Amino acid sequence: MVSAREVRMTIDRRAFLAAAGAAATQGISERARAARLPPAGAESRFLEVDGLRLHFVTLGAGPAVVLLHGWPQTWFAWAATMERLARRFTVIAPDLRGVGLSDRPPSGYDKRRIAEDIAALIDRAAGGRAYVVGHDMGGKAAFMLALLHPEKVARLVLVDCLVPGTENMDARRGGAWHYGFHMAREIPELLTKGRERDYIAAQIRAWSFREDAVSAAAIDEFARHYATPGGMTAGFEYYRALPEDARSVAALADRRLDMPVLAIAGRHGVGERLAEALRPKARALSSIIVEESGHFVADEAPEVFWREAERFLSA
């Protein structure tokens, strides 16, 4: 449960709207204000993990479901999913370290470290065991968490991500160009400075089959966090840690995923590659390919995603 050291902030929607209205006088757009409004009844909280202040939003009642976002997003990527799942579950969506309102340390962006952050969150906010859903970088962290702390993961859902070590990071051999760009030191920060929203929007559109599925308001919300000092660096550090992530998974090659696992991928995202990588590791694997979707399945095909996630988590 939540410890006394945690800061709990129950969101008063009227106060929130009043604050947003004041912000508008400073030039913040209507859509940006709308994006910041959490689901009705949601609570924003903080807990301290090894000196790191981790922010998370929670909604609903019932068994705990932890939702882990990817890059270039924040907890807000799950806002609509939280409203749907909160009918049956207590839904917990953190800002991963370095992102959103969570602290931004200079190191610790390897997925093993992120997994330990989430293990502490599950211990202190979910009673020690939860269903875990992870997308993109959050999916890599969820996979690592399930290997390291299987007792904390009742069921695992991985959403359009690649298992660490299976990425093709060589653009000369068909890999995605952004891996090398994001992993370079200082250069991506230099070239995206002052254009953070433009870059984030371009990346999201490029990875989407339905290019308008992630709203402009959501992109505004993501960008306002990444555009703060060190925000883009924290995002790029998730990529710079990928070689270390691959070594960590290799060192755990003898471990298997004993909990039920669901892989959901977009046909125009990672496709079959996620399930193919999981088959040797997962003892009980289900796989779904969403035909009319790219990388952002929860946004591009929300009804399909919600239905399949609910069905799997409720089994």
C-alpha positions in Angstrom: 0.0 0.0 0.0 1.0 3.7 -0.2 3.5 4.6 2.5 3.5 7.7 4.7 6.5 9.0 2.7 4.3 9.3 -0.4 2.7 12.5 -1.4 -0.9 12.1 -2.3 -2.7 14.7 -4.3 -6.4 14.2 -5.0 -7.3 16.0 -8.2 -10.0 18.6 -7.8 -11.3 19.0 -11.3 -12.8 22.5 -10.7 -9.5 23.7 -9.2 -7.6 22.1 -12.0 -9.8 23.9 -14.6 -9.4 27.2 -12.8 -5.6 26.8 -12.9 -5.7 25.8 -16.6 -7.8 28.9 -17.2 -5.2 31.1 -15.7 -2.5 29.4 -17.7 -4.4 30.3 -20.9 -3.6 34.0 -20.2 0.0 33.0 -20.6 -0.5 31.7 -24.1 -1.3 28.0 -23.4 -3.6 26.6 -26.0 -7.1 25.3 -25.4 -6.1 21.8 -26.6 -3.1 21.7 -24.3 -5.3 22.6 -21.3 -7.8 19.9 -22.4 -5.0 17.3 -22.7 -3.8 17.9 -19.1 -7.2 17.1 -17.6 -6.9 13.6 -16.1 -9.8 11.1 -16.1 -12.7 12.0 -13.7 -11.9 10.7 -10.2 -8.2 10.1 -10.9 -5.6 10.7 -8.3 -2.0 12.0 -8.9 0.5 10.6 -6.4 4.2 10.5 -5.7 6.4 7.9 -4.0 10.1 7.8 -3.3 12.2 4.9 -4.7 15.8 4.9 -3.7 15.9 8.7 -3.6 13.9 9.0 -6.8 10.5 10.7 -6.7 8.2 8.7 -9.0 4.9 10.2 -10.2 1.8 8.0 -11.0 -1.9 8.4 -11.6 -4.4 5.9 -10.3 -8.1 5.3 -11.0 -10.7 2.7 -10.2 -11.2 -0.2 -7.8 -10.4 -3.9 -8.0 -7.3 -5.9 -8.9 -4.3 -3.7 -9.7 -3.2 -3.1 -13.3 0.0 -1.2 -13.9 0.3 0.6 -17.3 3.8 1.5 -18.6 4.1 4.0 -21.3 6.8 4.3 -24.0 8.7 7.1 -25.8 7.9 9.8 -26.6 4.9 9.7 -24.2 4.0 10.0 -20.5 1.4 8.4 -18.2 -1.2 10.5 -20.2 -0.9 8.0 -23.1 -3.1 5.7 -21.1 -5.8 8.2 -20.1 -8.6 6.7 -22.2 -7.5 3.1 -21.4 -7.6 4.0 -17.7 -11.2 5.1 -17.9 -12.2 1.8 -19.6 -10.2 -0.5 -17.4 -11.2 1.3 -14.2 -14.6 -0.3 -14.4 -13.1 -3.5 -13.2 -9.6 -2.7 -12.0 -7.5 -0.3 -10.0 -5.4 1.2 -12.8 -2.0 2.7 -12.0 -0.1 4.6 -14.7 3.3 6.0 -13.7 5.6 8.5 -15.4 8.7 6.4 -15.9 11.9 7.9 -14.4 13.0 11.0 -16.2 9.6 11.6 -17.8 6.7 13.7 -17.0 6.5 14.7 -13.3 8.9 11.9 -12.1 12.4 12.9 -11.1 15.0 13.2 -13.9 18.3 11.6 -12.7 21.4 11.6 -14.9 21.5 7.8 -15.0 19.5 4.6 -14.5 17.6 4.4 -17.8 18.5 0.7 -18.5 15.4 -1.4 -18.3 16.7 -3.4 -15.4 16.7 -0.3 -13.3 13.3 0.8 -14.6 12.0 -2.7 -13.7 13.2 -2.1 -10.1 11.4 1.2 -10.0 8.2 -0.5 -11.0 8.7 -3.4 -8.6 8.8 -0.9 -5.8 5.7 0.8 -7.2 3.9 -2.5 -7.2 5.0 -3.3 -3.6 3.8 0.1 -2.3 0.8 1.0 -4.4 -0.6 -2.4 -5.6 -0.1 -4.7 -2.6 2.9 -6.5 -4.0 1.3 -8.1 -7.1 -0.3 -6.7 -10.2 -1.2 -7.2 -13.8 1.4 -5.4 -15.9 0.9 -3.8 -19.4 3.8 -2.2 -21.2 4.2 -0.5 -24.5 7.4 0.4 -26.4 10.1 1.2 -23.8 7.6 0.4 -21.1 7.1 -3.0 -22.7 10.9 -3.7 -22.5 10.8 -2.7 -18.8 7.7 -4.9 -18.2 9.5 -7.9 -19.8 12.5 -7.3 -17.6 10.3 -7.0 -14.5 8.6 -10.3 -15.3 12.0 -12.0 -15.6 13.4 -10.5 -12.5 10.3 -10.5 -10.2 7.8 -13.0 -11.5 6.1 -13.1 -8.2 5.0 -9.5 -8.7 3.5 -10.0 -12.2 0.2 -11.9 -12.2 -0.3 -11.5 -16.0 1.8 -9.7 -18.6 0.6 -7.7 -21.6 3.3 -6.5 -24.1 2.1 -4.0 -26.6 4.0 -3.4 -29.9 7.5 -3.5 -28.4 10.6 -5.5 -29.1 12.3 -7.8 -26.6 15.7 -6.3 -25.6 18.3 -7.7 -27.9 16.0 -8.4 -30.8 16.0 -4.9 -32.2 17.6 -4.2 -35.6 19.5 -1.0 -34.9 21.6 -1.0 -38.1 19.9 1.2 -40.7 22.3 -0.1 -43.4 20.7 -3.5 -42.9 17.1 -2.6 -42.8 16.9 -1.3 -39.3 15.1 1.8 -38.2 17.3 4.9 -38.6 16.1 6.5 -35.3 18.0 4.0 -33.1 21.4 5.4 -34.2 20.2 9.0 -34.0 18.8 8.7 -30.5 21.8 6.7 -29.2 24.3 9.3 -30.4 25.6 11.6 -27.6 24.5 15.3 -27.6 23.6 15.4 -31.4 19.9 14.6 -31.1 19.5 17.1 -28.2 21.3 19.8 -30.3 19.1 19.1 -33.4 15.8 18.9 -31.6 16.3 21.9 -29.2 13.4 24.3 -29.7 11.6 21.9 -32.0 10.8 19.2 -29.5 7.1 19.2 -30.3 7.8 19.1 -34.1 10.1 16.1 -33.6 7.8 14.2 -31.3 4.8 14.8 -33.6 6.9 13.6 -36.6 8.0 10.4 -34.8 4.4 9.6 -33.7 3.0 10.2 -37.2 5.7 8.1 -38.8 5.1 5.1 -36.5 1.3 5.3 -36.9 -0.8 3.5 -39.5 -3.7 5.9 -38.6 -1.7 9.1 -38.5 -4.4 11.1 -36.7 -5.0 8.6 -33.9 -2.7 10.3 -31.4 -4.4 13.7 -31.0 -2.7 17.0 -31.3 -3.7 17.7 -27.7 -1.9 14.5 -26.5 1.2 15.5 -28.5 1.1 18.9 -26.8 0.9 17.3 -23.4 3.9 14.9 -24.1 6.0 17.7 -25.7 5.5 20.2 -22.8 7.3 17.7 -20.5 10.0 16.6 -23.0 10.7 20.3 -23.8 11.7 21.0 -20.2 15.5 21.0 -19.4 16.9 17.5 -19.7 13.6 16.1 -21.0 14.8 15.0 -24.4 18.0 13.7 -22.9 16.1 11.4 -20.6 14.1 10.1 -23.5 17.2 9.5 -25.6 18.8 7.7 -22.6 16.2 5.0 -22.9 17.7 4.3 -26.3 21.3 4.7 -25.2 20.7 1.9 -22.6 19.6 -0.6 -25.3 23.0 -2.4 -25.5 23.0 -2.8 -21.7 19.4 -4.1 -21.9 20.4 -6.7 -24.4 23.2 -7.9 -22.1 20.9 -8.1 -19.2 18.4 -10.2 -21.0 21.2 -12.5 -22.3 22.4 -13.0 -18.7 18.8 -14.1 -17.8 18.6 -16.6 -20.7 17.7 -19.5 -18.5 14.6 -17.8 -17.1 11.1 -18.3 -18.4 7.9 -16.3 -18.1 5.6 -18.6 -16.1 2.7 -16.1 -15.9 0.2 -15.9 -18.8 1.5 -13.5 -21.5 -0.4 -11.6 -24.1 1.4 -10.0 -27.1 -0.6 -7.3 -28.9 1.1 -5.7 -32.0 0.1 -3.6 -34.9 0.4 -5.2 -38.4 2.2 -2.0 -39.4 4.1 -1.9 -36.2 6.4 -4.7 -35.0 3.9 -7.3 -36.4 4.8 -10.9 -35.7 8.3 -10.1 -34.3 7.1 -9.7 -30.7 5.4 -13.0 -30.5 8.2 -14.8 -32.3 10.7 -13.5 -29.7 8.4 -14.4 -26.8 7.6 -18.0 -27.8 10.9 -19.5 -26.5 10.4 -17.6 -23.2 6.7 -17.7 -22.4 5.0 -20.9 -21.2 1.5 -19.6 -21.9 1.5 -17.1 -24.7 -1.4 -15.6 -26.6 -0.8 -13.3 -29.6 -3.0 -10.8 -31.4 -2.1 -8.8 -34.5 -4.2 -5.7 -35.0 -4.5 -5.3 -38.8 -5.4 -1.6 -39.0 -2.7 -0.4 -36.6 0.8 0.7 -36.4 2.9 1.2 -33.2 0.3 3.0 -31.1 -2.3 0.2 -30.8 -4.2 1.7 -27.8 -4.8 4.9 -29.8 -5.1 3.5 -33.3 -7.5 0.6 -32.5 -8.7 1.4 -29.0 -11.9 -0.8 -29.0 -9.9 -3.8 -30.1 -7.1 -3.1 -27.6 -9.5 -2.5 -24.7 -11.6 -5.6 -25.5 -8.6 -7.9 -25.8 -6.8 -6.5 -22.7 -10.0 -6.7 -20.6 -10.6 -10.3 -21.7 -7.1 -11.4 -21.0 -6.8 -9.6 -17.6 -10.2 -10.9 -16.5 -9.5 -14.5 -17.3 
